[in-house]
């Protein structure tokens, strides 16, 4: 389900010193035929979303229908991949071969499968010319590590000849920072936290604009469709401002579309949508493509289970034990805990150390939520001793099967694993003394429902220690392909209010080990991993582009520590026991 919304006014009325002077009260009823009016269309997207790609194809079809030649410039391909695109459009390689070579030689890491029909249309039409439009992420990473001068020197082939420094304006940074933090543009001034990443953003904007300008100069009578992430075009900043500054004659014939996701059951009204997409004083685009995500919570859980089933299938293969032990040591697992983990340590999948806060005692009943391959459950079972009981639950049947085999091998008869959903735990009310979890809650589609289940199965006076990854801000930057787990991260400052509302007390959000990326001793950092063992992210080329982001600035690992209050009867019982 989608809706095209026309902006109440175009922003900016000025691009640099250029007066756009356009206003629109069009709410998109004539979409996509209105695209016939424009020779230059900037289409801001959230990458690899089929709903958005379909609308891009609609725009392309309208531009082809004019009979003019159409140049499509795509952020998805780095400038040095033009030969690969030429091979595809000229029939020298199939779509499958395109994807394979893209993964082998590229740095962009986009999922191209949703673009298959769009790309096929560019190949079928003799009037369409497909262009790689983006600077390789290698240069952005170089800028972050070595500085602007070194990156400009290395990338000079792809930049305007007179580029000696990267210049961006404060409003553009304001937009960029707000996309990362979720801050409203009309509210407080932006922080300086992301100015380093912003320079990398400018480098890519300058290169893409230069490519587009070069194409326009060579084909002044043609039409142009630019596909890029929202962050590179929103509010006519970044790429559009640099293109229109050089080609002011195209201003009346240009158009900006941005994409937004609405998660409500029904799409909100047009006027409300425009107000949300815009700040109180400036609009983001001429048109807003608002659409609903189709993936249900059940579909997300199925995706998670399938990912970790692949991990479970190779869990029996030897891993990097030295590295695993170094990570456990860094997270303050005790020497005894590490010894208990033993050779299973290389199957550790956590993000923290729940045992430090759980303080599991002999004889207690413990639930490990998202128990994975069992490492934390083995430690918990050792702490409870044979008179206690430990149950591990996980969505992945493959990981559960592996963990049960390992428990049997360890002769831990008081430990069992079962396939179960943390939002529907198959245990009686008030049946557990302690609940731990390590890295699974970031994958729960409905965090509140999952924590409510913990509250239900926890006995009065029982305690939780839930290690999870969170966002430091309200949302992730738009227009980036994020791993599934990161798309489901909750904002760190939402955890305490949520737990309080559910009835927990003595709530502590421990962020003493908040770093997402941390340094290990050199011998562990440089040690090799077994390439035959499946990892959820690993060296997946789809996520190489994330290397330019400072994950410690975007996200934080925390441990949620809390207790379930005692009821009046429980308090009286404890008082009697003390007499």
Secondary structure, DSSP 8 states (H G I E B T S, - for coil): -EEEEE-SS-S-SEETTEE--------STTTTGGGGG-SEEEEEE-TT-HHHHHHHHHHHHHHHHTSS-EEEEEEEEEGGGHHHHHHHHTTSS-HHHHHHHHHHH-S-----GGGHHHHHHHHH-TTEEEEEEE--HHHHHHHHHH-HHHHHHHTGGGS-TT--S----HHHHHHHHHHHH---TTSS---STTHHHHHHHHHHHHHHHHHHHHHHHH-TTSEEEEEEEGGGTGGG-THHHHHHHH-GGGGGGEEEEEEEE--SSS---HHHHHHHHS-SS--S-SEEEEE-----HHHHHHHHHHHHHHHHHTTTS---HHHHHHHHHHTT--HHHHHHHGGGGGG---SS-THHHH---TT-EEEEET-TTSHHHHHHHHHH-TTSEEEEEES-HHHHHHHHHHHHHTT-TTEEEEE-BTTB--S-TT-EEEEEEES-GGG-S-HHHHHHHHHHHEEEEEEEEEEEEEESSSS--TTS---HHHHT-EEGGGHHHHHHHHTEEEEEEE-TT--SS----HHHHS----TTS--SSTT-GGGGGGGGS-HHHHEEEEEEEEEE---HHHHHHHHHHH-
